[in-house]
Amino acid sequence: MSLAEFLATRGEELISFRRDLHAHPELSEQETRTTAALVRRLQVAGLEPKVLNCGTGLICDVGTGDGPVLALRADIDALAMADECHTPYRSHIDGVAHACGHDVHTAIVLGAGLYFASNSPGGRVRLIFEPAEESVPGGAIDVIDEGHLEDVGVIFGLHCDPKKHVGHIGLRTGPVSSASDVVRVTLHGPGGHTARPEATVDLVTVMSELALKLPQVLTERVEHADKGPIRLVWGAVASGDAANVIPAKAVLTGTLRTPDRVVWEALGRLLDESVEQILGDSGVEWELYHRQGVPPVENHVEPTALWADAIAEEFGQEAVVPTEQSWGGDSFAWYVDRVPGCYARLGVHNGNGETHDLHASNFDVDERAIAVGVRAMVAATRAWFARQP
């Protein structure tokens, strides 16, 4: 069966599979239903998926061969946020949504796997359905720790890009994403009455000053060290319960990002120094939690060039478009730290109306992108195996 025939007969099934995942999203490390659905579908195709030891996510080999394995990766978890789309397949789970396109990535890698189950890929392909990508440091660590990358010669992955139209695939050699860490600062004070702030430590004011000043002070320290840009943005602020009580505890939580790996490796020390500079004379006690997340994804030259040629042959040269380095982070970085690989940006915008960014509550995709993604994955696989001795 040709790939065109496969997509003509199975394309609607892949869309339905994606919609089912979209309606039943699961948070990081909780992807039991998603994992079970993938296992069932792969087993129906005669394959033997293996669930990861952590209990969610899986790997599944397709094809045969003694040479290096080619890996195709999808992430399967969703985000802790509301789905405000008005489609029949909108999330049925309050406060959880596939607003980053992981359901699309999953349907694409599943589609490539099902195609190769009945059409030889030319070697052995490993499907990686990674759990907990949205957590730190990401489910890629589980995949790697279990040894599923040891015999892999190259890895390919796709991520939805709502700024690109369906049929366009963004490629870039070198860094394509940024390092992403978690920062949490917990402040402690004596508390008191809002009628007498001078008699205590006004913790909310101190917290506000820290929220405003820390990104600026940290940026200045990084620039003083002649290093690249950083971006510290707070995502959660919590303190107090009553209007007339100065609280005794406040918590700031956010992400710290940089497109520069050298900067990423130095951020821990610079962050400590910056918090000390701001809070040293404030009268509060503090605890700084800094969890390194993922380094930038850095695409390798040869796999990127190979995929660009394969996409151009499959769709035409106009399908290959440049893409900027993103401020977003992705655990795909851990894979390409160890083996050659390429991470591409898949256009999912229908060309009409405004674009809805990743992680937006109204994010959705033009589902024609699923077939495009399958074709791109199959093209990369065939091209890579064709060049193997």
Secondary structure as UniProt FT lines:
FT   HELIX           3..23
FT   TURN            28..29
FT   HELIX           32..44
FT   TURN            45..46
FT   STRAND          50..51
FT   TURN            53..54
FT   STRAND          58..62
FT   STRAND          69..75
FT   TURN            88..89
FT   TURN            94..95
FT   HELIX           102..118
FT   STRAND          125..130
FT   TURN            133..134
FT   HELIX           140..145
FT   TURN            146..151
FT   STRAND          152..165
FT   TURN            166..167
FT   STRAND          169..171
FT   STRAND          174..175
FT   STRAND          179..188
FT   STRAND          192..193
FT   TURN            194..195
FT   HELIX           197..199
FT   HELIX           203..224
FT   TURN            225..226
FT   STRAND          231..239
FT   TURN            243..244
FT   STRAND          245..246
FT   STRAND          249..258
FT   HELIX           261..279
FT   TURN            280..281
FT   STRAND          285..294
FT   STRAND          298..299
FT   HELIX           301..315
FT   HELIX           317..319
FT   STRAND          320..322
FT   HELIX           332..336
FT   TURN            337..338
FT   STRAND          341..349
FT   TURN            358..359
FT   TURN            361..362
FT   HELIX           368..386
//
